[in-house]
Amino acid sequence: MTNSRYFKVETVEQFKILKYININFRDNALELELLQDNAIKATDKNGETIVFYYDYDAQKVSSQDYI
């Protein structure tokens, strides 16, 4: 499903990640997939993929390349 206010999350951490994505990316710019309780995989129209995750130690959303 694409990023939008209608994407369903299951945890507070995923909600924080989705909020970050919706602030920093245009609506429907990314295809999203829930990975873990604290992670969402995002793929753009070029097929580039990144994982956004909630970093408990830093108390913020971070990202890493998807392998």
C-alpha positions as CSV (number, residue, x, y, z in Angstrom):
1,M,0.0,0.0,0.0
2,T,1.2,3.5,-0.7
3,N,2.0,6.1,2.0
4,S,-1.2,7.9,2.9
5,R,-3.3,8.7,5.9
6,Y,-5.2,5.5,5.2
7,F,-2.3,3.1,5.6
8,K,-3.0,0.8,8.5
9,V,-0.3,0.3,11.2
10,E,-0.4,-2.1,14.2
11,T,1.9,-0.4,16.8
12,V,2.7,3.0,18.2
13,E,6.2,2.7,16.7
14,Q,4.8,2.1,13.2
15,F,2.5,5.1,13.7
16,K,5.5,7.3,14.5
17,I,7.3,6.0,11.4
18,L,4.3,6.6,9.2
19,K,3.9,10.1,10.6
20,Y,7.6,10.8,9.7
21,I,7.1,9.4,6.2
22,N,4.0,11.5,5.6
23,I,5.8,14.7,6.7
24,N,8.8,14.0,4.5
25,F,7.4,12.5,1.4
26,R,4.6,13.3,-1.0
27,D,1.4,11.3,-0.6
28,N,1.5,8.1,-2.6
29,A,5.2,8.5,-3.4
30,L,6.2,5.2,-1.7
31,E,5.0,1.7,-1.5
32,L,5.0,0.6,2.1
33,E,5.2,-2.8,3.8
34,L,5.1,-3.5,7.5
35,L,8.2,-5.5,8.5
36,Q,8.4,-5.6,12.3
37,D,6.7,-4.0,15.2
38,N,9.1,-1.0,14.8
39,A,9.9,-1.1,11.1
40,I,8.4,-0.2,7.7
41,K,9.9,-0.9,4.3
42,A,9.5,1.8,1.7
43,T,10.0,1.5,-2.1
44,D,10.0,4.4,-4.5
45,K,8.9,4.4,-8.2
46,N,12.5,3.6,-9.3
47,G,12.6,0.4,-7.1
48,E,14.9,1.9,-4.5
49,T,14.1,0.5,-1.1
50,I,14.8,1.8,2.4
51,V,13.7,0.6,5.8
52,F,12.5,3.1,8.3
53,Y,12.6,2.0,11.9
54,Y,11.9,3.4,15.4
55,D,15.2,3.6,17.3
56,Y,14.3,3.0,20.9
57,D,17.7,4.3,22.3
58,A,17.5,7.6,20.4
59,Q,13.7,7.8,20.7
60,K,13.4,8.8,17.0
61,V,12.8,7.4,13.5
62,S,15.9,6.3,11.7
63,S,16.5,4.6,8.4
64,Q,18.9,2.1,6.7
65,D,19.3,0.7,3.2
66,Y,17.3,-2.5,2.6
67,I,19.4,-5.4,1.5
